[in-house]
Amino acid sequence: MTTMMGLAGTLAGIRVLDLSQGIAGPHGACLLGDLGADVVKVEPPEGDWGRRLGAAPGEVGPTFHSFNRGKRSIVLDLRQESARETARALAARADVVIESNRPGVARRLGLDHATLSAGRPELIYVAVSGFGQDGPYAERPATDSIVQAFTGLPHGASTTGEPLRIRFGIVDVGAGVYASQAVLAALLLRARTGRGGLLDINLTHVSAALQAYKLAEAAGPAGSEPRELVAGIGTYATADGHLVVAGVQERHFGILLDVVGRADLRSDPRFAEPGARLANQAALRGLIAEAIRLRPTAHWVAAMGAAGLPCQELLTYGRFRQDPHVRAVNLVEDVAYAGQWPLPSVRCPGLPQTEFAARRAPALGEHTREILAEAGLGHMSDCETQRQEAMR
């Protein structure tokens, strides 16, 4: 297979100043770094609060590693005017600035789009927030879970009457993807027009976009009742684990009934045609589940596979990482960080495996001195003092 080569260096020469914390903004900046941008991460003396997510005392959590790999870190205490001056000086050299404060905070710090783009119309500025830069909820605090609840995602994620919160940061991660996509489009536009601008990336909009078809589905006659798009597909318990069945075509339904030994259900008026099956989905799933739980996973994988029915054993994260296919395509590589256990780094989707080299996240303030020197700011001793204090 011929793949497009050189993508990892696409953004070489592009400077990104990452003022964001957590997941959404840092992930967007990280994806730009995967494409070759030089990403400078500004952290407070205590570090990005994302460093502590899922971390044991004295360690840095895997969340921070995943969304900050390959960046350079500088410590700036933005409560101090001298540090804010340094941040503005770094922004003056950047092509892209990303921040994730609630609306109004960046303006109070003098790090908002209007201030940083004055005299620099080519600057691309990304403001990541919970509810957007405008509207009655703009200044509300928000997290991934809060926005999941606001946009109804737990109902859409459930196949029962009980709402299901997605435990990983699906909205935050989606926001990072949308942010990087918007920046790439803005860079193309800037190449044509010479102008940048403000990009409003908010979790509410992202969550709605991720669920666009579910919103449309909820507007239909069936309303927002939790259900699968196609009756019969979903996750089933087997005698020794779990199996996901994903037959989405009409012929798959018949195959499923044959394989599980319930061909008699073809003549049941509740399941005779697609509309009836959707209306009676809970009853259908219950009957299929009774049959599937009688035999082990391997039996069903073999039988369904032989019949041409898409299915997959439900793997743990550990088994996924060790799967022969995952290893063959170099999807995940381990990278060590400051004496901690090796942490998996996932190749950026789209990058050829030959261009993937696992990179670690930076230590807090690790690059403060070199970043200041590059910007001609080596005389700003306050920043170096903050870096040294942070490293203690």
Contacts in CASP RR format, 6 or more apart in sequence:
PFRMAT RR
TARGET T0000
AUTHOR 0000-0000-0000
METHOD contacts of the structure
MODEL  1
MTTMMGLAGTLAGIRVLDLSQGIAGPHGACLLGDLGADVVKVEPPEGDWG
RRLGAAPGEVGPTFHSFNRGKRSIVLDLRQESARETARALAARADVVIES
NRPGVARRLGLDHATLSAGRPELIYVAVSGFGQDGPYAERPATDSIVQAF
TGLPHGASTTGEPLRIRFGIVDVGAGVYASQAVLAALLLRARTGRGGLLD
INLTHVSAALQAYKLAEAAGPAGSEPRELVAGIGTYATADGHLVVAGVQE
RHFGILLDVVGRADLRSDPRFAEPGARLANQAALRGLIAEAIRLRPTAHW
VAAMGAAGLPCQELLTYGRFRQDPHVRAVNLVEDVAYAGQWPLPSVRCPG
LPQTEFAARRAPALGEHTREILAEAGLGHMSDCETQRQEAMR
3 352 0 8 1.000
4 352 0 8 1.000
5 352 0 8 1.000
5 354 0 8 1.000
5 355 0 8 1.000
6 352 0 8 1.000
6 355 0 8 1.000
7 35 0 8 1.000
7 350 0 8 1.000
7 351 0 8 1.000
7 352 0 8 1.000
7 355 0 8 1.000
8 34 0 8 1.000
8 35 0 8 1.000
8 36 0 8 1.000
8 351 0 8 1.000
8 355 0 8 1.000
8 356 0 8 1.000
9 35 0 8 1.000
9 36 0 8 1.000
10 35 0 8 1.000
10 36 0 8 1.000
11 32 0 8 1.000
11 33 0 8 1.000
11 35 0 8 1.000
11 36 0 8 1.000
11 37 0 8 1.000
11 187 0 8 1.000
12 36 0 8 1.000
12 37 0 8 1.000
13 36 0 8 1.000
13 37 0 8 1.000
13 38 0 8 1.000
14 32 0 8 1.000
14 36 0 8 1.000
14 37 0 8 1.000
14 38 0 8 1.000
14 95 0 8 1.000
14 96 0 8 1.000
14 187 0 8 1.000
15 37 0 8 1.000
15 38 0 8 1.000
15 40 0 8 1.000
15 93 0 8 1.000
15 94 0 8 1.000
15 95 0 8 1.000
15 96 0 8 1.000
16 29 0 8 1.000
16 32 0 8 1.000
16 33 0 8 1.000
16 37 0 8 1.000
16 38 0 8 1.000
16 39 0 8 1.000
16 40 0 8 1.000
16 94 0 8 1.000
16 95 0 8 1.000
16 96 0 8 1.000
16 97 0 8 1.000
16 98 0 8 1.000
17 40 0 8 1.000
17 42 0 8 1.000
17 87 0 8 1.000
17 90 0 8 1.000
17 91 0 8 1.000
17 94 0 8 1.000
17 96 0 8 1.000
17 97 0 8 1.000
17 98 0 8 1.000
18 25 0 8 1.000
18 26 0 8 1.000
18 29 0 8 1.000
18 39 0 8 1.000
18 40 0 8 1.000
18 41 0 8 1.000
18 42 0 8 1.000
18 71 0 8 1.000
18 98 0 8 1.000
19 42 0 8 1.000
19 87 0 8 1.000
19 97 0 8 1.000
19 98 0 8 1.000
19 99 0 8 1.000
19 100 0 8 1.000
19 101 0 8 1.000
19 106 0 8 1.000
19 111 0 8 1.000
20 26 0 8 1.000
20 29 0 8 1.000
20 98 0 8 1.000
20 99 0 8 1.000
20 100 0 8 1.000
20 128 0 8 1.000
21 43 0 8 1.000
21 48 0 8 1.000
21 49 0 8 1.000
21 50 0 8 1.000
21 100 0 8 1.000
22 48 0 8 1.000
22 49 0 8 1.000
22 50 0 8 1.000
22 53 0 8 1.000
22 63 0 8 1.000
22 67 0 8 1.000
22 100 0 8 1.000
22 172 0 8 1.000
23 50 0 8 1.000
23 63 0 8 1.000
23 67 0 8 1.000
23 144 0 8 1.000
23 169 0 8 1.000
23 172 0 8 1.000
23 173 0 8 1.000
23 176 0 8 1.000
24 100 0 8 1.000
24 128 0 8 1.000
24 171 0 8 1.000
24 172 0 8 1.000
24 173 0 8 1.000
24 174 0 8 1.000
24 175 0 8 1.000
24 176 0 8 1.000
24 179 0 8 1.000
24 201 0 8 1.000
24 203 0 8 1.000
25 98 0 8 1.000
25 100 0 8 1.000
25 126 0 8 1.000
25 128 0 8 1.000
25 175 0 8 1.000
25 176 0 8 1.000
25 179 0 8 1.000
25 201 0 8 1.000
26 41 0 8 1.000
26 48 0 8 1.000
26 50 0 8 1.000
26 67 0 8 1.000
26 68 0 8 1.000
27 67 0 8 1.000
27 172 0 8 1.000
27 173 0 8 1.000
27 174 0 8 1.000
27 175 0 8 1.000
27 176 0 8 1.000
27 177 0 8 1.000
27 179 0 8 1.000
27 180 0 8 1.000
28 67 0 8 1.000
28 98 0 8 1.000
28 175 0 8 1.000
28 176 0 8 1.000
28 177 0 8 1.000
28 179 0 8 1.000
28 180 0 8 1.000
28 183 0 8 1.000
29 39 0 8 1.000
29 41 0 8 1.000
29 71 0 8 1.000
29 98 0 8 1.000
30 39 0 8 1.000
30 67 0 8 1.000
30 68 0 8 1.000
30 69 0 8 1.000
30 70 0 8 1.000
30 71 0 8 1.000
31 176 0 8 1.000
31 177 0 8 1.000
31 180 0 8 1.000
31 348 0 8 1.000
32 39 0 8 1.000
32 96 0 8 1.000
32 180 0 8 1.000
32 183 0 8 1.000
33 39 0 8 1.000
33 70 0 8 1.000
33 71 0 8 1.000
34 348 0 8 1.000
34 351 0 8 1.000
35 348 0 8 1.000
35 351 0 8 1.000
37 95 0 8 1.000
37 96 0 8 1.000
38 72 0 8 1.000
39 70 0 8 1.000
39 71 0 8 1.000
39 72 0 8 1.000
40 71 0 8 1.000
40 72 0 8 1.000
40 73 0 8 1.000
40 74 0 8 1.000
40 90 0 8 1.000
40 94 0 8 1.000
40 367 0 8 1.000
40 371 0 8 1.000
41 48 0 8 1.000
41 68 0 8 1.000
41 71 0 8 1.000
41 72 0 8 1.000
41 73 0 8 1.000
41 74 0 8 1.000
41 362 0 8 1.000
42 74 0 8 1.000
42 75 0 8 1.000
42 76 0 8 1.000
42 78 0 8 1.000
42 87 0 8 1.000
42 90 0 8 1.000
43 73 0 8 1.000
43 74 0 8 1.000
43 75 0 8 1.000
43 76 0 8 1.000
43 364 0 8 1.000
43 365 0 8 1.000
43 390 0 8 1.000
44 75 0 8 1.000
44 76 0 8 1.000
44 77 0 8 1.000
44 78 0 8 1.000
45 75 0 8 1.000
45 77 0 8 1.000
45 386 0 8 1.000
45 389 0 8 1.000
45 390 0 8 1.000
46 390 0 8 1.000
47 75 0 8 1.000
47 364 0 8 1.000
47 390 0 8 1.000
48 64 0 8 1.000
48 68 0 8 1.000
50 61 0 8 1.000
50 63 0 8 1.000
50 64 0 8 1.000
51 60 0 8 1.000
51 61 0 8 1.000
51 64 0 8 1.000
51 364 0 8 1.000
52 60 0 8 1.000
52 61 0 8 1.000
53 61 0 8 1.000
53 63 0 8 1.000
53 64 0 8 1.000
54 61 0 8 1.000
54 62 0 8 1.000
54 63 0 8 1.000
55 61 0 8 1.000
55 64 0 8 1.000
59 340 0 8 1.000
60 337 0 8 1.000
60 338 0 8 1.000
60 340 0 8 1.000
60 361 0 8 1.000
62 343 0 8 1.000
64 361 0 8 1.000
65 335 0 8 1.000
65 337 0 8 1.000
65 343 0 8 1.000
65 345 0 8 1.000
65 360 0 8 1.000
65 361 0 8 1.000
66 343 0 8 1.000
66 345 0 8 1.000
66 346 0 8 1.000
68 361 0 8 1.000
68 362 0 8 1.000
69 335 0 8 1.000
69 345 0 8 1.000
69 358 0 8 1.000
69 359 0 8 1.000
69 360 0 8 1.000
69 361 0 8 1.000
70 359 0 8 1.000
70 360 0 8 1.000
70 361 0 8 1.000
70 362 0 8 1.000
71 361 0 8 1.000
71 362 0 8 1.000
72 362 0 8 1.000
72 366 0 8 1.000
72 367 0 8 1.000
72 370 0 8 1.000
72 371 0 8 1.000
73 362 0 8 1.000
73 363 0 8 1.000
73 364 0 8 1.000
73 365 0 8 1.000
73 366 0 8 1.000
73 367 0 8 1.000
73 368 0 8 1.000
74 90 0 8 1.000
74 365 0 8 1.000
74 367 0 8 1.000
74 368 0 8 1.000
74 371 0 8 1.000
74 372 0 8 1.000
74 383 0 8 1.000
74 387 0 8 1.000
75 364 0 8 1.000
75 365 0 8 1.000
75 368 0 8 1.000
75 383 0 8 1.000
75 386 0 8 1.000
75 387 0 8 1.000
75 389 0 8 1.000
75 390 0 8 1.000
76 83 0 8 1.000
76 84 0 8 1.000
76 86 0 8 1.000
76 87 0 8 1.000
76 383 0 8 1.000
76 386 0 8 1.000
77 83 0 8 1.000
77 386 0 8 1.000
78 84 0 8 1.000
78 87 0 8 1.000
78 109 0 8 1.000
78 111 0 8 1.000
80 382 0 8 1.000
82 380 0 8 1.000
82 382 0 8 1.000
82 383 0 8 1.000
83 382 0 8 1.000
83 383 0 8 1.000
83 386 0 8 1.000
84 109 0 8 1.000
84 110 0 8 1.000
84 111 0 8 1.000
86 372 0 8 1.000
86 377 0 8 1.000
86 380 0 8 1.000
86 382 0 8 1.000
86 383 0 8 1.000
87 109 0 8 1.000
87 111 0 8 1.000
88 110 0 8 1.000
88 111 0 8 1.000
88 115 0 8 1.000
88 116 0 8 1.000
89 375 0 8 1.000
89 377 0 8 1.000
90 371 0 8 1.000
90 375 0 8 1.000
90 377 0 8 1.000
91 97 0 8 1.000
91 111 0 8 1.000
91 116 0 8 1.000
91 123 0 8 1.000
92 116 0 8 1.000
92 120 0 8 1.000
93 375 0 8 1.000
94 123 0 8 1.000
95 122 0 8 1.000
95 123 0 8 1.000
95 124 0 8 1.000
95 187 0 8 1.000
96 123 0 8 1.000
96 124 0 8 1.000
96 125 0 8 1.000
96 126 0 8 1.000
96 183 0 8 1.000
96 187 0 8 1.000
97 111 0 8 1.000
97 113 0 8 1.000
97 116 0 8 1.000
97 123 0 8 1.000
97 124 0 8 1.000
97 125 0 8 1.000
97 126 0 8 1.000
98 126 0 8 1.000
98 128 0 8 1.000
98 179 0 8 1.000
99 106 0 8 1.000
99 111 0 8 1.000
99 125 0 8 1.000
99 126 0 8 1.000
99 127 0 8 1.000
99 128 0 8 1.000
100 127 0 8 1.000
100 128 0 8 1.000
100 129 0 8 1.000
101 109 0 8 1.000
101 129 0 8 1.000
102 129 0 8 1.000
102 130 0 8 1.000
102 138 0 8 1.000
102 139 0 8 1.000
102 140 0 8 1.000
102 141 0 8 1.000
103 127 0 8 1.000
103 129 0 8 1.000
103 132 0 8 1.000
103 133 0 8 1.000
103 134 0 8 1.000
103 138 0 8 1.000
103 139 0 8 1.000
104 112 0 8 1.000
104 139 0 8 1.000
106 112 0 8 1.000
106 113 0 8 1.000
106 127 0 8 1.000
107 114 0 8 1.000
107 115 0 8 1.000
110 116 0 8 1.000
113 123 0 8 1.000
113 125 0 8 1.000
113 127 0 8 1.000
113 197 0 8 1.000
113 198 0 8 1.000
116 123 0 8 1.000
116 125 0 8 1.000
117 123 0 8 1.000
117 125 0 8 1.000
117 196 0 8 1.000
117 197 0 8 1.000
117 198 0 8 1.000
121 194 0 8 1.000
121 195 0 8 1.000
121 196 0 8 1.000
121 197 0 8 1.000
122 190 0 8 1.000
122 194 0 8 1.000
122 195 0 8 1.000
122 196 0 8 1.000
123 196 0 8 1.000
123 197 0 8 1.000
124 183 0 8 1.000
124 186 0 8 1.000
124 187 0 8 1.000
124 190 0 8 1.000
124 196 0 8 1.000
124 197 0 8 1.000
124 199 0 8 1.000
125 196 0 8 1.000
125 197 0 8 1.000
125 198 0 8 1.000
125 199 0 8 1.000
126 179 0 8 1.000
126 182 0 8 1.000
126 183 0 8 1.000
126 199 0 8 1.000
126 201 0 8 1.000
127 133 0 8 1.000
127 198 0 8 1.000
127 199 0 8 1.000
127 200 0 8 1.000
127 201 0 8 1.000
128 175 0 8 1.000
128 176 0 8 1.000
128 179 0 8 1.000
128 201 0 8 1.000
128 202 0 8 1.000
128 203 0 8 1.000
129 138 0 8 1.000
129 142 0 8 1.000
129 200 0 8 1.000
129 201 0 8 1.000
129 202 0 8 1.000
129 203 0 8 1.000
130 140 0 8 1.000
130 142 0 8 1.000
130 147 0 8 1.000
130 202 0 8 1.000
130 203 0 8 1.000
130 204 0 8 1.000
131 137 0 8 1.000
131 138 0 8 1.000
131 140 0 8 1.000
131 142 0 8 1.000
131 202 0 8 1.000
131 203 0 8 1.000
131 204 0 8 1.000
132 138 0 8 1.000
132 200 0 8 1.000
132 202 0 8 1.000
132 204 0 8 1.000
132 205 0 8 1.000
133 198 0 8 1.000
133 200 0 8 1.000
133 202 0 8 1.000
137 204 0 8 1.000
142 150 0 8 1.000
142 203 0 8 1.000
142 204 0 8 1.000
144 169 0 8 1.000
144 170 0 8 1.000
144 171 0 8 1.000
144 172 0 8 1.000
144 203 0 8 1.000
145 165 0 8 1.000
147 153 0 8 1.000
147 171 0 8 1.000
147 203 0 8 1.000
147 204 0 8 1.000
147 207 0 8 1.000
148 154 0 8 1.000
148 165 0 8 1.000
148 166 0 8 1.000
148 170 0 8 1.000
148 171 0 8 1.000
148 207 0 8 1.000
149 165 0 8 1.000
150 204 0 8 1.000
150 207 0 8 1.000
151 204 0 8 1.000
151 207 0 8 1.000
151 208 0 8 1.000
151 211 0 8 1.000
152 163 0 8 1.000
152 211 0 8 1.000
153 165 0 8 1.000
153 166 0 8 1.000
153 170 0 8 1.000
153 171 0 8 1.000
153 207 0 8 1.000
153 210 0 8 1.000
153 211 0 8 1.000
154 163 0 8 1.000
154 164 0 8 1.000
154 165 0 8 1.000
154 166 0 8 1.000
155 163 0 8 1.000
155 224 0 8 1.000
155 226 0 8 1.000
156 164 0 8 1.000
156 211 0 8 1.000
156 214 0 8 1.000
156 224 0 8 1.000
156 226 0 8 1.000
157 163 0 8 1.000
157 164 0 8 1.000
157 165 0 8 1.000
157 166 0 8 1.000
158 164 0 8 1.000
158 226 0 8 1.000
159 226 0 8 1.000
159 227 0 8 1.000
159 228 0 8 1.000
159 234 0 8 1.000
159 285 0 8 1.000
160 226 0 8 1.000
161 226 0 8 1.000
170 210 0 8 1.000
171 203 0 8 1.000
171 206 0 8 1.000
171 207 0 8 1.000
171 210 0 8 1.000
172 203 0 8 1.000
174 206 0 8 1.000
174 210 0 8 1.000
175 201 0 8 1.000
175 202 0 8 1.000
175 203 0 8 1.000
175 206 0 8 1.000
176 201 0 8 1.000
178 201 0 8 1.000
178 206 0 8 1.000
178 209 0 8 1.000
179 199 0 8 1.000
179 201 0 8 1.000
182 199 0 8 1.000
182 201 0 8 1.000
183 199 0 8 1.000
186 196 0 8 1.000
186 197 0 8 1.000
186 199 0 8 1.000
189 195 0 8 1.000
189 196 0 8 1.000
190 196 0 8 1.000
208 215 0 8 1.000
217 223 0 8 1.000
217 224 0 8 1.000
217 229 0 8 1.000
218 224 0 8 1.000
222 278 0 8 1.000
227 278 0 8 1.000
227 281 0 8 1.000
228 234 0 8 1.000
228 281 0 8 1.000
229 248 0 8 1.000
230 247 0 8 1.000
230 248 0 8 1.000
230 253 0 8 1.000
230 274 0 8 1.000
231 253 0 8 1.000
231 271 0 8 1.000
231 274 0 8 1.000
231 277 0 8 1.000
231 278 0 8 1.000
231 280 0 8 1.000
231 281 0 8 1.000
231 284 0 8 1.000
231 285 0 8 1.000
232 245 0 8 1.000
232 247 0 8 1.000
232 253 0 8 1.000
232 256 0 8 1.000
232 277 0 8 1.000
232 281 0 8 1.000
232 284 0 8 1.000
232 285 0 8 1.000
232 288 0 8 1.000
233 245 0 8 1.000
233 246 0 8 1.000
233 247 0 8 1.000
233 248 0 8 1.000
234 244 0 8 1.000
234 245 0 8 1.000
234 246 0 8 1.000
234 285 0 8 1.000
235 242 0 8 1.000
235 243 0 8 1.000
235 244 0 8 1.000
235 314 0 8 1.000
236 242 0 8 1.000
236 243 0 8 1.000
236 244 0 8 1.000
236 245 0 8 1.000
236 288 0 8 1.000
236 289 0 8 1.000
236 292 0 8 1.000
236 293 0 8 1.000
237 289 0 8 1.000
237 292 0 8 1.000
237 293 0 8 1.000
238 292 0 8 1.000
238 293 0 8 1.000
238 295 0 8 1.000
238 296 0 8 1.000
238 297 0 8 1.000
238 299 0 8 1.000
238 300 0 8 1.000
239 293 0 8 1.000
239 294 0 8 1.000
239 295 0 8 1.000
239 296 0 8 1.000
239 297 0 8 1.000
240 296 0 8 1.000
240 297 0 8 1.000
241 296 0 8 1.000
241 297 0 8 1.000
241 313 0 8 1.000
241 314 0 8 1.000
242 297 0 8 1.000
242 313 0 8 1.000
242 314 0 8 1.000
243 292 0 8 1.000
243 297 0 8 1.000
243 300 0 8 1.000
243 301 0 8 1.000
243 311 0 8 1.000
243 312 0 8 1.000
243 313 0 8 1.000
243 314 0 8 1.000
244 311 0 8 1.000
244 312 0 8 1.000
244 313 0 8 1.000
244 314 0 8 1.000
245 256 0 8 1.000
245 304 0 8 1.000
245 309 0 8 1.000
245 310 0 8 1.000
245 311 0 8 1.000
246 310 0 8 1.000
246 311 0 8 1.000
246 312 0 8 1.000
247 253 0 8 1.000
247 256 0 8 1.000
247 309 0 8 1.000
247 310 0 8 1.000
248 310 0 8 1.000
250 274 0 8 1.000
252 309 0 8 1.000
252 310 0 8 1.000
253 277 0 8 1.000
254 263 0 8 1.000
254 266 0 8 1.000
255 304 0 8 1.000
255 307 0 8 1.000
255 308 0 8 1.000
255 309 0 8 1.000
256 288 0 8 1.000
256 304 0 8 1.000
256 309 0 8 1.000
257 263 0 8 1.000
257 265 0 8 1.000
257 266 0 8 1.000
258 307 0 8 1.000
259 300 0 8 1.000
259 303 0 8 1.000
259 304 0 8 1.000
259 307 0 8 1.000
259 309 0 8 1.000
260 288 0 8 1.000
260 291 0 8 1.000
260 292 0 8 1.000
261 291 0 8 1.000
262 287 0 8 1.000
262 288 0 8 1.000
262 291 0 8 1.000
265 271 0 8 1.000
265 284 0 8 1.000
265 287 0 8 1.000
266 272 0 8 1.000
269 276 0 8 1.000
270 276 0 8 1.000
270 277 0 8 1.000
270 279 0 8 1.000
270 280 0 8 1.000
270 283 0 8 1.000
270 284 0 8 1.000
271 277 0 8 1.000
271 280 0 8 1.000
271 284 0 8 1.000
277 284 0 8 1.000
292 300 0 8 1.000
297 313 0 8 1.000
298 313 0 8 1.000
300 311 0 8 1.000
301 311 0 8 1.000
301 312 0 8 1.000
301 313 0 8 1.000
304 310 0 8 1.000
304 311 0 8 1.000
305 311 0 8 1.000
315 323 0 8 1.000
320 326 0 8 1.000
321 332 0 8 1.000
321 344 0 8 1.000
326 332 0 8 1.000
329 353 0 8 1.000
330 347 0 8 1.000
330 353 0 8 1.000
330 356 0 8 1.000
331 346 0 8 1.000
331 347 0 8 1.000
331 353 0 8 1.000
332 344 0 8 1.000
332 345 0 8 1.000
332 346 0 8 1.000
332 347 0 8 1.000
333 344 0 8 1.000
333 345 0 8 1.000
333 347 0 8 1.000
333 356 0 8 1.000
333 357 0 8 1.000
333 358 0 8 1.000
334 342 0 8 1.000
334 343 0 8 1.000
334 344 0 8 1.000
334 345 0 8 1.000
334 358 0 8 1.000
335 342 0 8 1.000
335 343 0 8 1.000
335 344 0 8 1.000
335 345 0 8 1.000
335 358 0 8 1.000
335 359 0 8 1.000
335 360 0 8 1.000
336 342 0 8 1.000
336 343 0 8 1.000
336 360 0 8 1.000
337 343 0 8 1.000
337 360 0 8 1.000
337 361 0 8 1.000
338 363 0 8 1.000
343 360 0 8 1.000
345 358 0 8 1.000
345 359 0 8 1.000
345 360 0 8 1.000
347 353 0 8 1.000
347 356 0 8 1.000
348 356 0 8 1.000
363 391 0 8 1.000
364 390 0 8 1.000
364 391 0 8 1.000
365 387 0 8 1.000
365 390 0 8 1.000
365 391 0 8 1.000
368 383 0 8 1.000
368 384 0 8 1.000
368 386 0 8 1.000
368 387 0 8 1.000
369 378 0 8 1.000
369 384 0 8 1.000
369 387 0 8 1.000
372 378 0 8 1.000
372 380 0 8 1.000
372 383 0 8 1.000
372 384 0 8 1.000
377 383 0 8 1.000
378 384 0 8 1.000
END
